[in-house]
Amino acid sequence: MSSSASFEPMPASAAATIAKYHIFSPDVPGFLDLEISQAQHRVNLVNFWQIAPGGRVLEIGCGQGTTTAVLAEAVGPTGHVDAVDPGPPSYGSPWTLAQAQEHLSAGPIGDRISWNFADPIDYLVENADKSWDYVVFAHCIWYFDSPATLTKMLGALRGRAKSLLIAEYALKATQKNALPHVLASVARATLEAHNKNSAANIRCLSSPGAIADATKENGWVLDEETIVVPEEGLLDGHWETGTVKSPNFLKEIEKKVEDPKVRALLRSARDGVLGVLETLEVKRSWTMDVWAAKLH
């Protein structure tokens, strides 16, 4: 791997190039712009992390490859990304994990990526001889089924990678228009905490403090941290807030929650989201701040 001294930031223009690597619908207005916004956010993360050309990366929770493509662009033709996700190949919409990953594999960066449909712990056990320059957790920790999952992974990775790189939502909003996303995330996570078979995006709400504590307990040392304020085009906050605004959220409460006090809490949490949207006169919530960290 090239040394960190040889690192050069990826230009903003890289986002448009990377966005076109992904499978998308050219006939759907704004779809490419959406991909560019997602790529730009991850370019900002990679520039903070200073992932150098030639690097060997293990990405946990790669999903459809939104971050994977940026990592593969960053490491260049001499680097490689081992991308791992426990989700089934058929998971996802409008394209499944398998379809999205296969499309990337057939493109310009395909030979830099190895996809693995596997539990990350099982993957580490089965590949005990492998190590990496970087291990990346990019917007995946909230998908875990419990805090114990993160703790177990951090312990299993100790000694297997030179750098641990993390990005997750910060539960704070520099832009006031992103405040509904903070409240909606807490509401969504509370509901999913009462659904043992949840497949939602937010299953285990972990704050930056909780994540930092887990890394420290497993022997990782924090080198640097920062707060990234997403731009308006990153629509994750809009999507998550929309799931709480939806009448389906109330139906899920009735279906999944037995305790009447918890039901009342969740209905009130939803009303709180609606109230903030109304007070701020926000029709489309922005995305909350993102905490990013580098550890060794």
C-alpha positions in Angstrom: 0.0 0.0 0.0 1.2 3.5 -0.7 2.0 5.5 2.4 -0.4 8.1 3.8 2.0 10.8 2.7 1.1 9.9 -0.9 -2.6 10.5 -0.3 -4.3 13.0 -2.5 -7.9 14.0 -1.9 -10.5 12.8 -4.4 -11.9 15.7 -6.4 -15.5 16.6 -6.1 -15.9 15.7 -9.8 -15.2 12.1 -8.9 -18.7 11.7 -7.5 -20.3 12.1 -11.0 -18.0 9.5 -12.4 -18.6 7.0 -9.6 -22.4 7.5 -9.7 -22.4 6.2 -13.3 -20.8 3.0 -12.2 -24.1 2.1 -10.4 -27.2 0.5 -11.9 -29.8 3.2 -12.3 -32.8 4.2 -14.4 -32.0 6.9 -16.9 -35.7 7.4 -17.6 -36.4 8.3 -14.0 -35.9 12.1 -13.5 -33.3 13.0 -10.9 -32.1 9.4 -10.3 -28.5 10.1 -11.4 -28.5 13.3 -9.2 -29.5 11.1 -6.3 -26.5 8.7 -7.0 -24.1 11.7 -7.3 -25.2 13.0 -3.9 -24.7 9.6 -2.3 -21.3 9.3 -3.9 -20.2 12.9 -3.0 -21.0 12.2 0.7 -18.8 9.1 0.6 -16.0 10.9 -1.2 -16.0 13.4 1.7 -15.7 10.5 4.1 -12.9 8.8 2.1 -11.0 12.1 2.0 -11.2 12.4 5.8 -10.1 8.8 6.2 -7.3 9.3 3.8 -7.6 5.9 2.1 -4.5 5.7 -0.2 -4.1 4.1 -3.6 -3.0 0.5 -3.3 -4.9 0.0 -0.1 -6.5 -3.3 1.0 -9.9 -2.6 2.4 -12.5 -4.8 4.3 -15.9 -3.2 4.1 -18.5 -4.4 6.6 -22.1 -4.1 5.6 -21.6 -3.2 2.0 -25.2 -3.5 0.9 -25.7 -2.6 -2.8 -22.2 -1.1 -3.0 -22.8 2.6 -2.6 -19.7 3.0 -0.4 -17.9 0.1 -2.1 -17.7 1.9 -5.4 -16.1 5.0 -3.8 -13.6 2.8 -1.9 -12.7 0.9 -5.1 -12.1 4.2 -6.9 -9.9 5.4 -4.0 -7.6 2.4 -3.8 -7.2 2.4 -7.6 -6.2 -0.5 -9.8 -3.5 -1.8 -7.4 -5.8 -1.9 -4.4 -8.7 -4.2 -3.5 -11.9 -4.1 -1.5 -13.4 -7.2 0.2 -17.0 -6.3 0.6 -19.1 -8.3 3.1 -22.8 -8.2 3.9 -25.0 -10.7 5.7 -28.1 -9.8 3.7 -29.6 -12.3 1.3 -28.8 -11.6 -2.4 -32.5 -11.2 -3.1 -32.8 -8.3 -0.6 -33.3 -4.7 -1.8 -35.4 -2.5 -4.0 -35.7 -1.4 -6.8 -32.7 -3.6 -7.4 -31.5 -6.5 -5.2 -28.1 -6.7 -3.6 -27.1 -9.3 -6.2 -28.2 -7.2 -9.2 -26.5 -4.0 -7.9 -23.3 -5.8 -7.1 -23.2 -7.7 -10.4 -23.6 -4.4 -12.2 -20.6 -2.9 -10.4 -18.6 -6.1 -11.1 -19.2 -5.7 -14.8 -17.9 -2.1 -14.8 -14.6 -0.3 -14.7 -13.9 -1.0 -11.0 -15.3 -4.6 -10.9 -11.9 -6.3 -10.7 -11.1 -4.4 -7.6 -14.0 -5.8 -5.6 -14.7 -9.2 -4.1 -18.3 -9.6 -2.9 -19.2 -11.8 0.0 -22.7 -12.7 1.1 -21.8 -13.8 4.7 -22.0 -12.9 8.3 -18.9 -10.8 9.0 -17.8 -12.8 12.0 -18.1 -16.1 10.0 -16.2 -14.4 7.2 -13.3 -13.4 9.5 -13.2 -17.0 10.9 -13.2 -18.6 7.5 -10.5 -16.1 6.3 -8.2 -16.2 9.4 -5.1 -15.7 7.3 -6.2 -12.4 5.8 -5.5 -8.9 7.1 -6.2 -5.4 5.7 -4.9 -1.9 5.7 -8.4 -0.5 6.5 -11.6 -1.9 7.8 -14.6 0.3 7.1 -18.0 0.6 8.8 -19.9 3.2 6.7 -23.5 3.7 7.7 -24.0 0.1 8.7 -23.9 0.0 12.5 -27.5 1.0 12.9 -28.5 -2.1 10.9 -27.0 -4.4 13.5 -29.4 -6.4 15.6 -27.8 -5.4 18.9 -24.9 -3.5 20.5 -23.3 -6.9 21.2 -22.9 -7.4 17.4 -20.6 -4.4 17.1 -18.6 -5.4 20.1 -18.1 -8.9 18.8 -17.0 -7.6 15.4 -14.6 -5.0 16.9 -13.0 -7.7 19.0 -12.7 -10.1 16.1 -11.0 -7.4 14.0 -8.4 -6.5 16.5 -5.0 -7.2 14.9 -6.5 -7.9 11.5 -6.4 -4.3 10.2 -4.1 -1.3 10.6 -6.9 1.3 10.6 -10.6 1.2 11.7 -12.7 3.7 9.8 -16.3 4.5 11.0 -19.1 6.8 9.7 -22.5 6.8 11.4 -25.2 9.3 12.0 -24.4 11.7 14.9 -27.9 12.2 16.4 -27.4 15.9 16.1 -28.3 18.4 13.4 -26.2 21.5 12.5 -28.9 22.3 9.9 -32.2 22.8 11.6 -34.0 21.3 8.7 -32.4 18.0 9.6 -33.9 17.9 13.1 -36.9 15.8 12.0 -34.5 13.1 10.9 -33.0 12.9 14.4 -36.5 12.5 16.0 -37.7 10.1 13.3 -34.6 7.9 13.8 -35.3 7.6 17.5 -39.0 6.8 16.8 -38.1 4.2 14.2 -35.5 2.5 16.4 -37.8 2.4 19.3 -40.4 0.6 17.2 -37.8 -1.9 15.8 -36.6 -2.6 19.3 -40.0 -4.3 19.9 -39.8 -6.3 16.6 -37.5 -9.2 17.0 -37.7 -10.0 13.2 -37.0 -6.5 12.0 -35.5 -6.0 8.6 -35.7 -2.2 8.8 -32.8 0.2 8.2 -32.6 1.2 11.9 -32.5 -1.7 14.3 -29.9 -0.6 16.8 -29.5 3.1 17.5 -26.0 3.7 18.6 -24.7 7.2 19.3 -21.1 8.3 18.5 -20.3 8.1 22.3 -21.6 4.5 22.5 -19.6 3.5 19.4 -16.5 5.1 20.7 -16.9 3.3 24.0 -17.2 0.0 22.2 -14.0 0.6 20.2 -12.1 1.6 23.3 -13.3 -1.5 25.2 -11.9 -3.7 22.3 -8.5 -2.1 22.2 -8.9 0.5 19.4 -7.4 3.9 19.9 -9.1 7.0 18.4 -6.8 9.1 16.2 -9.2 11.7 14.8 -12.9 12.4 14.6 -15.0 14.9 12.8 -18.6 15.9 12.0 -19.7 15.9 8.4 -22.8 18.0 7.6 -24.6 16.4 4.6 -25.8 18.6 1.8 -29.5 18.9 0.9 -29.2 16.4 -1.9 -28.5 13.5 0.5 -32.0 12.2 0.9 -31.6 9.6 3.7 -33.2 11.9 6.2 -36.2 12.4 3.9 -36.6 8.7 3.4 -36.4 7.8 7.1 -38.7 10.6 8.2 -41.1 9.5 5.5 -41.4 6.0 7.0 -42.4 7.6 10.4 -44.9 10.0 8.8 -46.6 7.2 6.9 -49.8 5.8 8.3 -48.1 2.4 8.0 -46.0 3.4 11.0 -49.2 3.4 13.1 -50.2 0.1 11.7 -46.8 -1.4 12.6 -47.3 -0.1 16.2 -50.6 -2.0 16.5 -49.1 -5.1 14.9 -45.7 -5.3 16.6 -46.1 -3.7 20.0 -48.2 -5.3 22.8 -47.4 -2.9 25.7 -50.0 -0.1 25.7 -47.5 2.3 27.3 -45.0 1.7 24.5 -47.7 2.1 21.9 -48.6 5.5 23.4 -44.9 6.4 23.5 -44.5 5.6 19.8 -47.6 7.4 18.7 -46.3 10.5 20.6 -42.9 10.1 19.1 -44.5 10.2 15.6 -46.5 13.2 16.6 -43.3 14.9 17.7 -41.8 14.3 14.2 -44.9 15.8 12.6 -44.8 18.7 15.0 -41.2 19.6 14.2 -41.9 19.4 10.5 -44.8 21.8 10.9 -43.0 24.2 13.1 -39.9 24.4 10.9 -42.2 24.4 7.8 -40.1 21.6 6.3 -41.7 19.5 3.6 -38.7 17.3 3.1 -36.4 16.6 6.0 -32.7 17.0 5.4 -30.2 14.4 6.7 -28.7 14.8 10.1 -24.9 15.2 10.8 -22.6 12.3 10.4 -19.8 11.3 12.9 -16.7 10.0 11.2 -13.7 8.6 13.0 -10.2 7.1 12.4 -8.8 4.6 14.8 -5.9 2.2 15.1 
